[in-house]
Each structure stands twice: as structure tokens, then as C-alpha cells.
Amino acid sequence: MGQTGQRRANILKALTEHGSVQVNELVKQLNVSAVTIRSDLSALEAQGLASRSHGGATLARTPPTEHTVPQKDALNHEQKERIGALAARLVKPGENIIIDSGTTTISLARHLREAHNVTVMTNGLNIAWELADAPGVDLILTGGLLRKQSLSIQGLQAEACLQAYSFDKLFLGVDGFDLQFGVTTHHEAEASLNHKMVERARKVIVLADASKFGCVSLHRIVQLDRVHTVITDAGISAQYRDGLLDAGIELLIAE
């Protein structure tokens, strides 16, 4: 994570813990100028995470907690399995696809084990392991640095690897999905890599259980105009059903 991203993550942590922050206190704690802190607070406000006030800011929306992979896999497991099964039906023989790291996307990988003549690139170590012995799947792993918290490979080497390829579809896992701010994730390097994936795919399909809607993590991947399809479960609210359809995004419900 870069200095700006780390500093804003620290500010967000302070907001979450205390409910409010003061510019002069952050200047002392983070050893930067008041102008820099105000810029950081404005950026968090633009994400809907903070509300600016005289001399500081207050917490506007609590960002989702980042869990370990086993913890995330246990959350809404049945919904994720249904989402993965529906997503797998969108994969056709002869296609080249990217499967992003994550615990909703690994359910897709489990349902692709019997696929035929499909090429999969992934940055997810657990997804690669799931598909390693699938006879009909040619598997490509990105290079890069392994982030153990999410079992995802990331960094400049992973981003550079994508430049040589073109994909039919990207199946993208997210930590937050907001109608105004777009799709987000906890970690800056993951957001950067995901953005590169979006650029290399002709169709972007977001896999997200209903708990992800209305959540905003610190780092935006893309805005909604880059998303073609969303696959979720029946728990999605009417507000988000209508909002996605109004935005021209195909919505598939895994019943």
C-alpha cells in the first residue's frame, strides 16, 4: 500500500474507533501538513465514509471488516455456492476468462471443475489449487507477491502479466458495492490489479452476495459504468435491484 493509501487507512481506522477525528491531532500523529489531512478527509467524504466538520470529520459509514479467507468462506456460504453455480453456467467452451481471488469466486471455480476447453487466469492461490487437476481447464497464474490475508497474488509483476492477454470475461469478487461510488476492496494493490483485469476483459461480471451492497471499502476498483452483469442472491434490496437496472446492468439472482 502506498503512503497515501496507508495514511487514509489509518485515518479511517481512527474514525471507526473514535467516531471523529481532528485535523490538528492527525497532523501531529501522521507528521504531514494540515492541507494533506484535509485532502485525505475530503477523499474519505467522497467515498461516503466521513462527513467533514469544522476542524475535522466524523464517521459517516462503517466500512466492512476484512476477514481471513476461512472466515469469509463461512459467511453466507450457501448463497455464495448458488452464485458460483449460476456464474459457471455463463462460461462457454473455448472461452478465456479471469477469476479474481475471493471466497465467492472460489465457488465458481468449484463449479468449473468439469468444464471443457476453458482457459482460466487467476490471482487467487486457493482458486488455482481448486482447478489444478481439472482436466478441461488450462490454468494461468499471475506472478507477483502473495498477500496471505486474502491468498491473492498482486503487485507490479501481476499487473504486467495481464498486458499480454485478452479475455472474454472477468469474474470479479468485491468487498463493497455502492450505487454512487462503485465497487471497492480493502487493499490498494488488489484494487489496482482488479482495475487492470477490467481493462483486459470484454465483459465484467461481479459476484457479490447481498451483504456487499451498500458497503464501501477504502479502495475503488471501478465505477459502475464498467460493470456489465451482477450475480447475487435473493437478499438484494429493492433499492439495489432498481438501481442496477436503472444503470443498465444485467442482474442475475441465484435462487
C-alpha positions as CSV (number, residue, x, y, z in Angstrom):
1,M,0.0,0.0,0.0
2,G,1.4,3.5,-0.9
3,Q,1.9,6.2,1.6
4,T,-1.4,8.0,0.7
5,G,-3.4,4.8,0.9
6,Q,-1.8,3.7,4.2
7,R,-2.4,7.2,5.7
8,R,-6.1,7.2,4.7
9,A,-6.5,3.7,6.1
10,N,-5.0,4.9,9.4
11,I,-7.4,7.9,9.4
12,L,-10.4,5.6,8.7
13,K,-9.3,3.3,11.5
14,A,-9.2,6.2,13.9
15,L,-12.7,7.3,12.6
16,T,-14.0,3.8,13.2
17,E,-12.6,3.5,16.7
18,H,-13.4,7.0,17.9
19,G,-16.3,8.3,15.7
20,S,-14.5,11.5,14.9
21,V,-11.0,13.0,14.2
22,Q,-9.5,16.4,14.4
23,V,-7.1,17.8,11.7
24,N,-4.6,19.2,14.3
25,E,-4.4,15.8,16.0
26,L,-3.9,13.9,12.8
27,V,-1.2,16.4,11.7
28,K,0.8,15.5,14.8
29,Q,0.2,11.8,14.6
30,L,0.9,11.3,10.9
31,N,3.6,14.0,10.6
32,V,2.1,15.7,7.5
33,S,0.6,19.1,6.7
34,A,-3.0,20.2,7.5
35,V,-3.5,20.6,3.8
36,T,-2.7,16.9,3.3
37,I,-5.0,15.8,6.1
38,R,-7.9,17.9,4.7
39,S,-7.3,16.3,1.3
40,D,-7.5,12.9,2.9
41,L,-10.7,13.7,4.7
42,S,-12.2,15.1,1.5
43,A,-11.3,11.8,-0.2
44,L,-13.0,9.8,2.5
45,E,-16.0,12.0,2.4
46,A,-16.3,11.4,-1.4
47,Q,-16.5,7.7,-0.6
48,G,-19.3,8.3,1.8
49,L,-17.1,7.2,4.7
50,A,-16.7,10.5,6.5
51,S,-18.6,13.8,7.0
52,R,-16.4,16.9,7.1
53,S,-16.9,19.2,10.1
54,H,-15.2,22.3,11.4
55,G,-11.6,21.3,12.2
56,G,-12.1,17.6,11.5
57,A,-14.5,14.9,10.4
58,T,-17.0,12.3,11.8
59,L,-17.7,8.8,10.7
60,A,-20.5,8.6,8.2
61,R,-20.5,4.9,7.3
62,T,-18.6,2.0,8.9
63,P,-16.6,0.1,6.2
64,P,-16.9,-3.7,6.1
65,T,-14.5,-5.7,8.2
66,E,-11.8,-7.6,6.4
67,H,-11.9,-11.3,7.4
68,T,-9.4,-14.1,6.8
69,V,-10.2,-16.5,3.9
70,P,-11.6,-19.2,6.2
71,Q,-13.8,-16.7,8.0
72,K,-15.0,-15.2,4.7
73,D,-15.7,-18.6,3.2
74,A,-18.0,-19.4,6.2
75,L,-20.0,-16.2,5.8
76,N,-23.1,-16.6,3.6
77,H,-21.7,-19.9,2.3
78,E,-24.9,-21.3,0.8
79,Q,-25.6,-18.0,-1.1
80,K,-22.0,-18.0,-2.4
81,E,-22.4,-21.6,-3.7
82,R,-25.5,-20.7,-5.6
83,I,-23.9,-17.6,-7.0
84,G,-20.9,-19.7,-8.1
85,A,-23.1,-22.3,-9.8
86,L,-25.0,-19.7,-11.7
87,A,-21.8,-17.9,-12.8
88,A,-20.4,-21.2,-14.0
89,R,-23.3,-21.6,-16.4
90,L,-22.1,-18.4,-18.2
91,V,-18.8,-19.9,-19.1
92,K,-18.8,-21.4,-22.6
93,P,-16.3,-23.9,-24.1
94,G,-13.5,-22.2,-25.8
95,E,-13.6,-19.1,-23.6
96,N,-10.7,-17.4,-21.9
97,I,-11.7,-16.0,-18.5
98,I,-10.2,-14.3,-15.4
99,I,-11.3,-15.4,-12.0
100,D,-10.4,-12.9,-9.3
101,S,-9.4,-14.1,-5.9
102,G,-12.1,-14.4,-3.2
103,T,-14.5,-16.7,-1.5
104,T,-17.4,-16.1,-3.8
105,T,-15.3,-16.6,-6.8
106,I,-13.9,-19.8,-5.5
107,S,-17.4,-21.2,-5.5
108,L,-17.3,-20.5,-9.3
109,A,-14.0,-22.4,-9.5
110,R,-15.6,-25.4,-7.8
111,H,-18.4,-25.5,-10.3
112,L,-15.9,-25.3,-13.2
113,R,-14.0,-28.5,-12.4
114,E,-16.0,-30.3,-15.1
115,A,-15.7,-27.5,-17.7
116,H,-14.2,-28.3,-21.2
117,N,-11.7,-26.3,-23.2
118,V,-11.7,-23.3,-20.9
119,T,-8.6,-21.2,-20.1
120,V,-8.6,-19.5,-16.7
121,M,-6.2,-16.9,-15.4
122,T,-6.4,-16.2,-11.7
123,N,-4.5,-14.3,-9.0
124,G,-6.1,-16.5,-6.3
125,L,-3.9,-19.2,-4.8
126,N,-6.9,-21.1,-3.5
127,I,-8.7,-20.9,-6.9
128,A,-5.6,-22.2,-8.6
129,W,-5.4,-25.1,-6.3
130,E,-9.1,-25.9,-6.9
131,L,-8.6,-26.0,-10.6
132,A,-5.1,-27.5,-10.7
133,D,-6.3,-31.0,-11.6
134,A,-9.4,-30.0,-13.7
135,P,-8.7,-31.8,-17.0
136,G,-10.6,-29.4,-19.2
137,V,-9.2,-26.2,-17.7
138,D,-5.9,-24.6,-18.8
139,L,-4.7,-22.6,-15.9
140,I,-2.6,-19.5,-15.9
141,L,-1.4,-17.8,-12.7
142,T,-0.3,-14.3,-12.4
143,G,3.1,-13.7,-11.0
144,G,3.6,-11.3,-8.1
145,L,3.6,-11.1,-4.3
146,L,1.3,-13.3,-2.2
147,R,-0.9,-11.5,0.2
148,K,-1.6,-14.1,2.9
149,Q,-4.6,-12.4,4.3
150,S,-6.6,-13.0,1.1
151,L,-4.4,-15.7,-0.6
152,S,-4.2,-13.3,-3.5
153,I,-1.2,-12.6,-5.7
154,Q,-0.7,-8.9,-6.5
155,G,1.8,-6.2,-7.3
156,L,3.5,-4.8,-10.4
157,Q,4.6,-8.2,-11.7
158,A,0.9,-9.4,-11.6
159,E,-0.2,-6.3,-13.4
160,A,2.4,-6.6,-16.1
161,C,1.5,-10.2,-16.7
162,L,-2.0,-9.1,-17.7
163,Q,-0.8,-6.9,-20.5
164,A,-0.1,-9.8,-22.9
165,Y,-3.6,-11.2,-22.8
166,S,-7.2,-10.5,-23.8
167,F,-10.1,-12.2,-22.1
168,D,-13.8,-12.9,-22.8
169,K,-15.0,-12.4,-19.3
170,L,-13.8,-11.3,-15.9
171,F,-15.5,-12.7,-12.8
172,L,-14.8,-10.2,-10.1
173,G,-15.2,-10.5,-6.4
174,V,-15.6,-7.4,-4.3
175,D,-15.8,-6.2,-0.7
176,G,-18.2,-3.4,-1.3
177,F,-20.8,-2.4,-3.9
178,D,-22.3,1.1,-3.8
179,L,-24.5,2.7,-6.4
180,Q,-22.7,6.0,-6.3
181,F,-19.1,5.1,-5.5
182,G,-18.8,1.8,-7.4
183,V,-17.1,-1.5,-6.5
184,T,-14.4,-1.4,-3.8
185,T,-12.0,-3.6,-2.0
186,H,-9.9,-3.3,1.2
187,H,-6.4,-3.3,-0.2
188,E,-4.8,-0.8,-2.6
189,A,-2.7,-3.3,-4.6
190,E,-5.7,-5.6,-5.1
191,A,-7.8,-2.6,-6.3
192,S,-5.0,-1.7,-8.8
193,L,-4.7,-5.3,-10.1
194,N,-8.5,-5.6,-10.3
195,H,-8.7,-2.4,-12.4
196,K,-6.1,-3.9,-14.8
197,M,-8.3,-7.0,-15.1
198,V,-11.3,-4.9,-16.0
199,E,-9.2,-3.3,-18.8
200,R,-8.3,-6.7,-20.3
201,A,-11.8,-8.3,-20.3
202,R,-14.6,-7.7,-22.8
203,K,-17.3,-8.4,-20.2
204,V,-17.1,-7.7,-16.4
205,I,-19.3,-9.9,-14.2
206,V,-19.4,-9.0,-10.5
207,L,-20.1,-11.8,-8.0
208,A,-21.4,-10.4,-4.7
209,D,-23.8,-11.8,-2.1
210,A,-26.4,-9.4,-0.8
211,S,-24.4,-8.3,2.2
212,K,-21.9,-6.5,0.0
213,F,-24.5,-4.0,-1.3
214,G,-24.4,-0.6,0.4
215,C,-20.8,-1.2,1.7
216,V,-17.9,0.9,0.7
217,S,-14.3,-0.2,1.3
218,L,-11.4,2.3,1.1
219,H,-10.1,1.5,-2.4
220,R,-12.3,1.8,-5.5
221,I,-11.8,-0.8,-8.3
222,V,-14.1,0.8,-10.9
223,Q,-17.3,2.8,-11.2
224,L,-20.5,1.0,-12.3
225,D,-20.3,2.1,-15.9
226,R,-17.6,-0.6,-16.4
227,V,-19.8,-3.4,-15.0
228,H,-21.9,-5.5,-17.4
229,T,-23.5,-8.1,-15.1
230,V,-24.1,-8.6,-11.4
231,I,-24.8,-12.1,-9.9
232,T,-26.2,-12.1,-6.4
233,D,-28.7,-13.8,-4.1
234,A,-32.4,-13.1,-3.4
235,G,-31.5,-11.0,-0.3
236,I,-30.6,-7.9,-2.5
237,S,-32.8,-4.9,-1.6
238,A,-35.4,-3.4,-3.9
239,Q,-33.3,-0.2,-3.9
240,Y,-30.3,-2.1,-5.4
241,R,-32.4,-4.1,-7.8
242,D,-33.9,-0.9,-9.2
243,G,-30.6,0.9,-9.1
244,L,-28.7,-1.7,-11.1
245,L,-31.5,-2.0,-13.7
246,D,-31.6,1.8,-14.0
247,A,-27.8,1.8,-14.6
248,G,-28.3,-0.7,-17.5
249,I,-26.6,-3.5,-15.6
250,E,-27.8,-7.1,-16.1
251,L,-28.9,-8.5,-12.8
252,L,-29.0,-12.3,-12.2
253,I,-30.4,-13.7,-9.0
254,A,-29.1,-17.1,-7.8
255,E,-32.3,-18.6,-6.2
